Amino acid sequence: MAVLVCVGGCKKAEKPLPVATLHGLTRNFAAAAKSAGPAGTLVRTQFRSDDGTDHVDVAILSRNASARSADRSRVLQALNAVAVSGGLTEKPGAQRGDALAIVYLHNETPTHTIYLHFADQGNAAVGVAQGESGSAGGARASAVGGPAKLAILLDDLGSDSATAEEIFSMPYPLTISVLPGHVHSVDIANEARLRGYEVMLHLPMQSVGREQPEERELRPGMGSAEVATLLEQFLGEVPGVKGVNNHQGSQATADPALMNELMSTLLEHHLFYVDSRTTAATVAYDSAKQDGVEAAFRNVPFLDDVETDSAIEKQLAMAIRGAREKGEAIAIGHPHAATLRALRVMLPRAQGEGVKLVFVSELVH
């Protein structure tokens, strides 16, 4: 008979945290950060990301630089209280620019990663009230009066659930536009709404160019019954949408008859329309307004025609500037890795400079 001898005593293998307990702590971390942070603190959670931990993203918008230290301290204390109550220990945080990454462990196994993003509101609101130009920051007024608003619309979701999870980990009011009939279209749309993100239908339309068409798309010459039937099918494949924008469509959006048929159908479904403006010949926005459909259009350049971090950051800077100059801006990008990295860098900066991030639905009229 084999005898197991323990030198210095035997130690039982520690069991991992039950999944329900782990996710419960994630929700507690999120609630604590929201409660301890200043007004306007944004929190998003992501369960079991690629690194095996639950993620909590916290964006803290402090009144000014001096307030930032106190806000940071309160949030860190609140997070530590949750960790202690849950039997977690903290691994030293890693400073990443304006972000602090904190990893919590259970029995030396990483369970949670908390990202804290910091930005200052500044005192630009005072400068505006006094008639000064003011420095960047605060609730800065746009050139046309009122706070500047920027909506980010991310197209082409539906095939990659991992990329959608990356979007959902960002603590900002992002709008996604989902292609119908793709393998994850329904799941992504449902998950986005559960996480508090806005969902639109990325409606396939015929293009003039050589872009790869979808199997089903709106084409010039379709009658009202065909348009209505196709839209009904698409809405069943992307549940819970609030509005529609065109996927490709440089030929379709330039056809007045087709756009009139589409807008009549959107009106019946109480959906708004955003013209992606893939062609200068588009009549989609004008058709929407004529038919009484709430509408808007992309009014700054596309974010990621060039898929590099530096190029996309420059485009986002242009979008932020466009929001200030126009009062409102809708920017459209795609779920490329470089685009998501650039958003993580630039969106805290936009908030810190007084540009309010909003869902697309807030900018349709």
PyMOL commands that set and color helices and strands:
alter all, ss='L'
color gray80, all
select helices_A, chain A and resi 19-36+65-85+124-129+161-168+185-195+224-237+252-254+256-268+284-290+309-326+337-352+360-363
alter helices_A, ss='H'
color red, helices_A
select strands_A, chain A and resi 42-46+54-62+89-96+99-106+109-120+149-157+175-178+198-205+243-248+272-275+295-297+328-333+356-358
alter strands_A, ss='S'
color yellow, strands_A
deselect
rebuild
show_as cartoon
